[in-house]
Each structure stands twice: as structure tokens, then as C-alpha cells.
Amino acid sequence: MEEEKPSGIIEPELEEDVAVGTPYKVILFNDDWHSFDDVINQIIKAVKCSYEEARGYAFEAHVKGKTVVFNGELNACLKVSSILEEISLHTQIIS
């Protein structure tokens, strides 16, 4: 036996608001206190990148005064920033 479907009932279409979160960025600033090796090793630890990539970030921070080392969700950025700051590197998170 076929199941009867109620007639006259209109199901509304649900509109889903999908929040497209603006990714956050971790900025690393240059300083005159840390060696390149210290900065490179800490970047590798924080963002899990290659030596060459970390060296590129360190060099860009040295030349330009700052560099973006990570993009992502706020919680991930907070973790990356805190690892960089373990050795007193100066960072900032922006959106």
C-alpha cells in the first residue's frame, strides 16, 4: 500500500547562511636580537614548514621589517603566534 502524502503542505526552502570566515594572518616582525638560525628554527617549529621556506620568511622580515608567516583560522593563528613568542619574537594577528 502506497503511503499518502499530505496535500497542500508547502515546505519552505531553508536558506542557510554560510559564514565565510576571513582568514587571519600571523605577522612576524624583524628584530635586532635574534639570530637568523633562531628565527628560522622557531618558524619551522611554529608553522611546520621547510628550512628553505622558513629562511625566506626570516629574510623577508629582515628586509621589509615584517612578513606574513601563516594564514588560517584564529585558533591556529593563536597557536602559531604563541610558539613564535616562546623565544620573544614579536608577532601580531590580523584579519
Order of alpha helices (4+ residues) and beta strands (2+ residues): beta-alpha-alpha-beta-alpha-beta
